[in-house]
Amino acid sequence: MKALLCSAALLAAVGAQAQTPPAAAASALPPPPFSFFVTSTGAGQGANYGGLEGADAHCQKLADAAGTPFKTWRAYLSTQGAGAVNARDRIGKGPWTNVRGQVIARDVGHLHGDTLEQAQLGSNLTRNTALTEKGERPKAAGDTPNEHDILTGSTPEGRAYPDGADKTCRNYSSGAEDGSVQLGHFDRTGGGNASWNSAHGSRGCSQPKLVATGGAGLLYCFAAN
């Protein structure tokens, strides 16, 4: 009888072990590769990233630290002046997914609502999907502090503004008290049009001015390849 009980216990233990590896293997799987995120932190110098190159490098640094090798990251930013660059033209073709594998947009047209159908459908960049490279949601409207402003320097179509009023904090090279940069709202709340990429301008270019406006100098980052 004792031998039978020992055999039963042994079989139960073997059965439990047989069931354990799949669960353990599933939990050990790496997160799906992602191609979009909101930066978890800014440069700390307001809108001054040292230009597009510095902004791209900031995206690349955070993405690399999160474990996304073999991707080229671009900050979603437009510039002004000679040789102006459109944000939409520098982020690749899509599709883009967040850290959880949720599709943000299928392509550039879907992201910006280029056609009537795409505009009615809308992209999936929302309060709940615009996550950081760490898989966290940035502080949104209603949180303390509110940090839903994201630097873009772009029109709603994702294009550069014409020369004139500063919309890019001197092409992301200024952290001064004056100047302005166009901002989007990742949570698509407030700002008159609740636009993810072109809600309103900042009160200045310094870190305190961006904070006072409702942000922290954060960026949208897209994998261009």
Phi, psi and omega per residue, in radians:
M1 nan -0.757 3.133
K2 -1.088 -0.674 3.138
A3 -1.137 -0.675 3.127
L4 -1.123 -0.731 3.133
L5 -1.120 -0.713 3.124
C6 -1.119 -0.696 3.134
S7 -1.135 -0.715 3.130
A8 -1.115 -0.729 3.133
A9 -1.120 -0.684 -3.137
L10 -1.147 -0.759 3.115
L11 -1.099 -0.691 3.123
A12 -1.111 -0.728 -3.136
A13 -1.145 -0.725 3.112
V14 -1.102 -0.726 3.122
G15 -1.087 -0.707 3.131
A16 -1.127 -0.698 3.135
Q17 -1.166 -0.621 -3.137
A18 -1.140 -0.508 -3.133
Q19 -1.488 -0.312 -3.046
T20 -1.269 -0.797 -3.045
P21 -0.937 -0.778 -3.140
P22 -1.024 -0.733 -3.137
A23 -1.151 -0.754 -3.138
A24 -1.143 -0.696 3.138
A25 -1.116 -0.696 -3.136
A26 -1.112 -0.725 -3.120
S27 -1.232 -0.396 -3.106
A28 -1.520 -0.150 -3.122
L29 -1.098 2.435 3.100
P30 -1.199 2.718 3.099
P31 -1.110 2.685 -3.137
P32 -1.094 2.599 3.116
P33 -1.072 2.473 -3.133
F34 -2.100 2.793 -3.067
S35 -2.364 0.218 3.091
F36 -2.635 2.487 2.972
F37 -2.850 2.813 2.947
V38 -1.686 2.352 -3.109
T39 -1.086 2.382 3.134
S40 -1.262 -0.335 3.132
T41 -2.602 2.679 3.054
G42 -1.596 -2.979 3.134
A43 -1.394 -0.265 -3.133
G44 1.455 0.077 3.138
Q45 -2.111 0.621 -3.120
G46 1.195 -2.333 -3.137
A47 -1.531 0.052 -3.124
N48 -1.470 1.800 3.074
Y49 -1.914 0.090 -3.039
G50 1.337 0.524 3.139
G51 1.508 -3.040 -3.118
L52 -1.036 -0.703 -3.108
E53 -1.039 -0.751 3.119
G54 -1.187 -0.642 3.110
A55 -1.160 -0.751 3.089
D56 -1.068 -0.722 -3.136
A57 -1.107 -0.618 3.110
H58 -1.142 -0.772 3.074
C59 -1.045 -0.794 -3.099
Q60 -1.088 -0.745 -3.112
K61 -1.090 -0.812 -3.118
L62 -1.180 -0.690 3.135
A63 -1.163 -0.748 3.126
D64 -1.077 -0.712 3.133
A65 -1.142 -0.485 3.131
A66 -1.477 -0.091 3.066
G67 1.555 0.875 3.095
T68 -2.159 1.271 -3.128
P69 -1.240 2.862 3.050
F70 1.147 0.406 3.041
K71 -2.139 2.544 3.063
T72 -1.866 2.077 -3.028
W73 -1.775 2.486 3.113
R74 -2.248 2.402 3.023
A75 -1.345 2.416 3.112
Y76 -1.379 1.555 -3.100
L77 -2.487 2.447 2.984
S78 -1.836 2.749 3.100
T79 -2.081 2.999 3.094
Q80 -2.166 2.857 3.073
G81 1.592 -2.858 -3.115
A82 -1.027 2.294 -3.137
G83 1.197 0.539 -3.105
A84 -0.954 2.495 -3.087
V85 -1.991 2.406 3.056
N86 -1.589 2.311 3.138
A87 -0.988 -0.707 -3.079
R88 -1.119 -0.385 -3.077
D89 -1.559 -0.043 -3.034
R90 -2.082 0.137 -3.031
I91 -1.919 0.156 -3.122
G92 1.530 -2.919 -3.032
K93 -1.866 -0.204 -3.095
G94 1.465 -3.084 -0.044
P95 -1.259 2.849 -3.139
W96 -2.136 2.414 3.134
T97 -2.213 2.676 3.110
N98 -1.550 -3.042 -3.077
V99 -1.068 -0.485 -3.134
R100 -1.540 0.021 -3.138
G101 1.507 0.112 3.120
Q102 -1.362 2.343 -3.132
V103 -1.280 2.185 3.097
I104 -1.487 -0.781 3.103
A105 -2.810 2.585 -3.118
R106 -1.349 -0.634 -3.108
D107 -2.795 -3.093 -3.073
V108 -1.108 -0.695 3.134
G109 -1.122 -0.740 3.104
H110 -1.120 -0.701 -3.133
L111 -1.061 -0.669 -3.042
H112 -1.837 -0.040 -3.131
G113 1.119 0.869 -3.048
D114 -1.132 -0.726 3.131
T115 -1.741 2.896 3.132
L116 -1.046 -0.736 3.136
E117 -1.108 -0.755 3.133
Q118 -1.179 -0.642 3.113
A119 -1.147 -0.689 3.137
Q120 -1.226 -0.661 3.127
L121 -1.232 -0.797 3.141
G122 1.325 2.600 3.090
S123 -1.298 2.994 -3.138
N124 -1.734 0.389 3.078
L125 -1.462 1.803 -3.051
T126 -2.371 3.125 3.114
R127 -0.961 -0.614 -3.044
N128 -1.640 -0.208 -3.113
T129 -1.956 -0.318 -3.138
A130 -1.406 1.340 -3.042
L131 -1.675 2.802 3.075
T132 -1.380 3.064 3.099
E133 -1.148 -0.243 3.102
K134 -1.647 0.002 -3.132
G135 1.426 0.283 -3.133
E136 -1.802 2.693 3.063
R137 -1.562 2.248 3.064
P138 -1.061 2.875 3.121
K139 -1.201 2.193 -3.054
A140 -1.809 3.118 3.052
A141 -1.012 2.272 -3.074
G142 1.774 -0.337 3.049
D143 -1.506 2.882 3.095
T144 -2.138 2.041 -0.087
P145 -1.429 2.814 3.051
N146 -1.313 2.129 3.140
E147 -2.268 0.671 -3.056
H148 -1.425 -0.143 3.098
D149 -1.263 2.254 3.094
I150 -2.139 2.274 -3.138
L151 -1.149 2.287 3.069
T152 -2.411 -0.616 -3.069
G153 1.048 0.470 -2.956
S154 -2.198 2.728 2.962
T155 -1.327 2.958 3.101
P156 -1.018 -0.446 3.119
E157 -1.421 -0.044 3.135
G158 1.437 0.444 -3.090
R159 -1.990 2.921 -3.136
A160 -1.282 2.585 3.002
Y161 -1.397 2.616 3.075
P162 -1.167 2.896 3.089
D163 -1.022 2.645 -3.124
G164 2.433 -2.180 3.134
A165 -1.052 2.420 -3.125
D166 -1.199 2.113 3.109
K167 -2.063 0.098 -3.031
T168 -2.363 0.233 -3.051
C169 0.848 0.947 3.134
R170 0.958 0.898 3.118
N171 0.958 0.782 3.001
Y172 1.100 0.616 3.093
S173 -2.103 0.081 -3.086
S174 -2.105 2.348 2.995
G175 -2.092 0.516 -3.076
A176 -1.377 2.922 3.119
E177 -1.215 -0.509 3.137
D178 -1.626 -3.043 -3.102
G179 1.417 3.140 -3.120
S180 -2.794 2.730 3.044
V181 -2.339 2.421 3.106
Q182 -1.261 2.420 -3.019
L183 -2.162 2.607 2.986
G184 -1.972 2.892 3.126
H185 -1.969 1.932 -3.098
F186 -1.101 -0.482 -3.136
D187 -1.547 -0.018 3.103
R188 0.943 0.753 3.136
T189 -2.206 2.294 3.044
G190 1.329 -3.096 3.112
G191 1.446 0.217 3.113
G192 1.529 -0.857 -3.132
N193 -2.071 -0.009 3.103
A194 0.904 0.592 -3.075
S195 -1.341 2.436 3.122
W196 -1.251 -0.403 -3.057
N197 -2.185 -0.082 -3.094
S198 -2.758 1.188 -3.088
A199 -1.561 -0.766 -3.103
H200 -3.014 3.024 3.096
G201 -1.627 2.833 3.105
S202 -1.460 2.892 3.135
R203 -1.418 -0.175 -3.130
G204 3.102 -2.993 -3.079
C205 -1.923 -0.198 -3.115
S206 -1.319 2.856 3.110
Q207 -1.048 -0.808 3.104
P208 -1.042 -0.646 3.140
K209 -1.198 -0.662 3.100
L210 -1.174 -0.689 3.107
V211 -1.106 -0.757 -3.132
A212 -1.131 -0.504 3.133
T213 -1.341 -0.512 3.138
G214 2.201 0.571 -3.106
G215 -2.585 -2.943 3.130
A216 -2.505 0.304 -3.124
G217 1.335 0.530 -3.111
L218 -1.424 2.843 -3.091
L219 -2.239 2.717 2.859
Y220 -1.582 2.353 3.103
C221 -2.129 2.325 3.141
F222 -2.187 2.455 3.022
A223 -1.377 2.166 -3.065
A224 -1.563 -0.064 3.129
N225 -2.278 nan nan
